[in-house]
């Protein structure tokens, strides 16, 4: 941890020496992009956007010369914009595939990758539902196009969502079936839909449940977060686990994924500065408060006196 701080501090000293404001022809002053100043855009997967936005608010308050715009999109849209060079930095719950990365290999760009948290795909249902648990196999039946006696309807935020990708990968299929599967636009819409429609199960990023906005707080409190079985732990006894930080940390919850900051900009600019901050002590403390699991658990020193 001390080594990380020394590196970050050294970088800040270097950029503070060389950073300056350029005069435009119009007389306006432009802030040069460094690790802690300038303007840039970061693409973010909608399922983890609340946590990233929280860290960004603090980052902006610490470095007022930094102006980062978050662009909230589905996973497929984020990858598309990266490959089309519409932005160079993104937050995703997976790394790019070899095929997706080939574009950057041709341009001789080596990505700077920072894993800063672990997340979970959560299932929610209406408060009126009798069951508070669900078997993952019953969910996967619908994803495979089969029918289930226990799960009638799955609702995703987006057909191109990272949550869809997780379940498709586990189910071993390439696309969602047309029956019993519904796609909306955002995680907020999924939560609202489940709240208003009994009998459906929504699939969302756990961050939207652990850290709802003021507008969504009442609605989130009125839905049930389902516990999911994990047959890999003990096949003889069926146990169910909720997507809590402790269950993510122990691996008890079966649908865990890593969250990365991917820098394909080809430079050590503001995106790299934000990635360094999010992976350092302060950023990790904020991650802990958002409900996600930080890569480095912040420590507390306790002094015992007689």
C-alpha positions in Angstrom: 0.0 0.0 0.0 2.8 2.4 0.9 4.6 1.6 -2.4 1.4 2.5 -4.3 1.2 5.8 -2.5 4.8 6.6 -3.3 4.3 5.8 -7.0 1.1 7.9 -7.2 2.7 10.8 -5.3 5.7 10.7 -7.6 3.5 10.9 -10.6 1.6 13.8 -9.1 4.8 15.7 -8.5 6.0 15.1 -12.1 2.7 16.2 -13.7 2.4 19.3 -11.4 5.8 20.5 -12.7 5.0 20.1 -16.3 1.3 20.9 -16.4 0.2 24.4 -17.5 -2.6 26.3 -19.1 -2.4 26.9 -22.8 -3.7 30.1 -24.3 -6.2 29.7 -27.1 -6.5 32.2 -29.9 -9.7 33.4 -28.4 -8.0 34.3 -25.2 -9.5 31.4 -23.3 -7.3 29.1 -21.2 -7.2 25.4 -21.8 -6.2 23.0 -19.1 -3.6 20.5 -20.3 -4.5 16.9 -19.7 -2.3 15.3 -17.0 -3.0 12.6 -14.4 -5.0 15.1 -12.3 -6.2 17.8 -14.7 -7.8 18.3 -18.1 -10.8 16.8 -19.7 -11.6 13.2 -20.7 -14.5 10.8 -21.2 -14.9 7.4 -19.5 -17.3 4.8 -20.7 -19.0 2.9 -17.9 -21.1 -0.3 -17.8 -24.6 0.7 -16.5 -24.6 -2.2 -14.0 -21.7 -0.6 -12.0 -22.3 3.1 -12.8 -23.4 4.2 -9.2 -20.1 3.1 -7.6 -17.9 4.7 -10.3 -20.0 7.9 -10.1 -19.5 8.1 -6.3 -15.7 7.8 -6.6 -15.7 10.4 -9.4 -17.5 12.9 -7.3 -14.8 12.7 -4.6 -12.0 12.7 -7.3 -13.4 15.9 -8.7 -13.5 17.5 -5.3 -9.9 16.6 -4.6 -8.7 17.6 -8.1 -10.9 20.5 -9.3 -8.8 20.9 -12.5 -10.0 17.4 -13.6 -13.2 17.2 -15.7 -14.2 13.6 -16.4 -17.5 12.8 -18.1 -19.1 9.4 -17.5 -21.0 7.9 -20.4 -23.4 5.3 -19.1 -24.0 2.4 -21.6 -24.5 -1.3 -22.0 -21.5 -3.6 -22.2 -21.8 -4.2 -26.0 -22.1 -0.4 -26.6 -19.0 0.3 -24.4 -16.9 -2.2 -26.4 -18.2 -0.8 -29.7 -17.2 2.8 -28.7 -13.8 1.6 -27.5 -13.0 -0.2 -30.8 -14.3 2.8 -32.8 -12.0 5.1 -30.8 -14.9 7.2 -29.5 -13.3 7.0 -26.1 -10.1 5.5 -24.7 -11.0 4.5 -21.2 -13.8 2.3 -19.9 -15.1 0.5 -16.8 -16.3 -3.0 -17.5 -17.0 -6.3 -15.7 -14.8 -8.3 -18.1 -11.7 -7.9 -20.2 -11.8 -7.6 -24.0 -11.7 -10.8 -26.0 -8.8 -11.6 -28.3 -11.0 -10.6 -31.3 -12.0 -7.3 -29.7 -8.4 -6.6 -28.7 -7.0 -7.2 -32.2 -7.9 -3.7 -33.2 -5.6 -2.3 -30.6 -2.8 -4.8 -31.3 -2.8 -3.4 -34.9 -2.4 0.1 -33.5 0.3 -1.1 -31.1 -1.6 0.0 -28.1 -1.0 -1.9 -24.9 -3.9 -1.5 -22.4 -3.4 -0.4 -18.9 -5.7 -2.6 -16.8 -6.7 -2.0 -13.2 -9.0 -4.4 -11.4 -10.5 -2.4 -8.5 -13.6 -4.3 -7.3 -15.7 -7.5 -7.4 -19.4 -7.3 -8.2 -22.3 -9.7 -8.3 -25.3 -10.3 -10.6 -28.4 -10.2 -8.4 -31.9 -11.5 -8.8 -34.9 -9.5 -7.5 -38.6 -10.2 -7.3 -41.8 -8.5 -6.1 -42.5 -8.4 -2.4 -45.7 -10.4 -3.0 -43.6 -13.5 -4.0 -43.7 -16.3 -1.5 -40.2 -17.6 -2.3 -37.1 -15.7 -1.1 -34.7 -18.1 -2.8 -34.1 -19.3 -6.3 -32.2 -22.2 -7.9 -29.6 -21.1 -10.4 -30.5 -24.1 -12.6 -34.1 -22.9 -12.9 -32.9 -19.5 -14.1 -30.6 -21.1 -16.6 -33.5 -23.2 -18.0 -35.1 -20.0 -19.3 -31.8 -18.7 -20.6 -31.5 -21.9 -22.6 -35.0 -21.6 -24.0 -36.5 -24.2 -21.8 -39.5 -23.9 -19.4 -39.4 -23.9 -15.6 -42.1 -24.6 -13.0 -40.5 -22.1 -10.6 -39.4 -19.2 -12.8 -41.9 -17.8 -15.3 -40.3 -14.5 -16.5 -36.8 -13.0 -16.5 -36.3 -9.3 -17.0 -32.9 -7.9 -18.1 -31.9 -4.2 -18.3 -30.7 -4.6 -21.9 -30.2 -7.4 -24.4 -26.6 -6.1 -24.7 -26.1 -6.0 -20.9 -23.1 -7.5 -19.1 -25.6 -9.4 -16.9 -26.9 -11.2 -20.0 -23.3 -12.1 -20.9 -22.7 -13.7 -17.5 -25.7 -15.9 -17.7 -25.2 -16.8 -21.4 -21.7 -17.9 -20.6 -22.8 -20.1 -17.6 -25.7 -21.6 -19.7 -23.4 -22.3 -22.6 -25.6 -20.6 -25.2 -24.9 -17.6 -27.5 -28.1 -15.7 -27.4 -31.3 -15.2 -25.4 -34.4 -17.0 -26.5 -37.5 -15.0 -27.4 -39.9 -16.6 -24.9 -40.1 -15.7 -21.2 -37.3 -13.2 -21.5 -37.8 -9.4 -21.5 -35.3 -6.6 -22.1 -35.8 -3.0 -21.0 -33.1 -0.3 -21.1 -31.6 0.3 -17.7 -31.2 -1.3 -14.3 -33.6 1.3 -12.9 -36.3 0.2 -15.3 -35.8 -3.4 -14.3 -36.2 -2.6 -10.6 -39.4 -0.5 -11.3 -40.8 -3.2 -13.5 -40.3 -5.9 -10.9 -41.7 -3.7 -8.2 -44.9 -3.2 -10.2 -45.3 -6.7 -11.8 -45.5 -9.7 -9.5 -44.3 -13.0 -10.9 -41.2 -11.6 -12.7 -37.6 -11.9 -11.7 -35.3 -9.1 -12.5 -31.6 -9.4 -13.2 -29.5 -6.4 -12.1 -26.0 -5.4 -10.9 -26.0 -5.6 -7.1 -24.6 -2.0 -6.9 -28.1 -0.7 -7.8 -29.5 -2.4 -4.8 -26.8 -1.6 -2.2 -26.6 2.0 -3.3 -29.9 3.2 -4.8 -30.4 6.9 -5.6 -32.7 8.9 -3.5 -35.4 8.5 -6.1 -35.0 4.7 -6.2 -34.5 4.1 -2.5 -38.2 3.5 -1.6 -38.7 1.3 -4.6 -35.6 -0.8 -3.9 -36.8 -1.3 -0.3 -40.0 -2.7 -1.6 -38.4 -5.6 -3.7 -37.0 -8.8 -2.5 -33.4 -9.8 -3.2 -33.4 -13.5 -3.8 -30.8 -15.9 -2.3 -29.2 -18.3 -4.8 -27.9 -21.8 -4.3 -24.3 -22.7 -4.9 -23.9 -26.4 -5.7 -20.1 -26.0 -6.0 -19.8 -25.5 -2.2 -21.7 -28.6 -1.0 -23.7 -30.8 -3.3 -25.1 -32.9 -0.4 -26.8 -29.9 1.4 -28.5 -27.2 -0.6 -27.7 -23.7 0.8 -28.7 -20.3 -0.5 -26.7 -17.1 -0.5 -27.5 -13.5 -1.0 -25.2 -11.2 -2.9 -23.7 -9.5 0.2 -20.1 -8.2 0.5 -19.2 -11.1 2.8 -20.6 -13.7 0.4 -18.8 -12.1 -2.5 -15.5 -12.1 -0.4 -15.9 -15.8 0.5 -17.1 -16.9 -2.9 -20.3 -18.3 -1.5 -22.5 -16.4 -3.9 -22.3 -18.1 -7.3 -22.5 -15.1 -9.7 -19.4 -13.0 -8.9 -17.5 -11.0 -11.5 -14.5 -8.7 -11.4 -14.7 -5.0 -12.3 -11.9 -3.4 -14.3 -10.7 0.0 -15.5 -9.5 -0.5 -19.1 -7.3 2.3 -20.5 -6.8 1.9 -24.3 -6.0 5.6 -24.8 -2.3 4.9 -25.4 -1.2 7.6 -22.9 -0.8 8.3 -19.2 -3.5 11.0 -19.0 -6.4 11.8 -16.8 -7.9 8.3 -17.3 -4.8 6.8 -15.8 -4.9 9.2 -12.9 -8.5 8.2 -12.1 -7.5 4.5 -12.4 -4.7 5.0 -9.9 -7.0 6.9 -7.5 -9.7 4.2 -7.7 -7.2 1.5 -7.0 -5.5 3.3 -4.1 -6.6 3.6 -0.4 -9.2 6.4 -0.8 -10.8 4.9 -3.9 -11.0 1.4 -2.2 -12.6 2.9 0.9 -15.4 4.4 -1.3 -15.8 1.1 -3.1 -16.4 -0.6 0.3 -19.2 1.8 1.1 -20.9 1.3 -2.3 -21.6 -2.4 -1.5 -19.1 -3.8 -4.0 -16.0 -5.6 -2.7 -12.8 -3.7 -3.1 -9.6 -5.5 -4.3 -7.7 -4.1 -1.3 -9.7 -4.1 1.9 -9.0 -0.9 3.9 -7.5 -1.6 7.2 -8.1 0.1 10.6 -5.4 0.5 13.3 -6.7 -0.2 16.8 -4.7 1.0 19.7 -5.2 -1.0 22.9 -4.4 0.7 26.2 -4.5 -0.6 29.8 
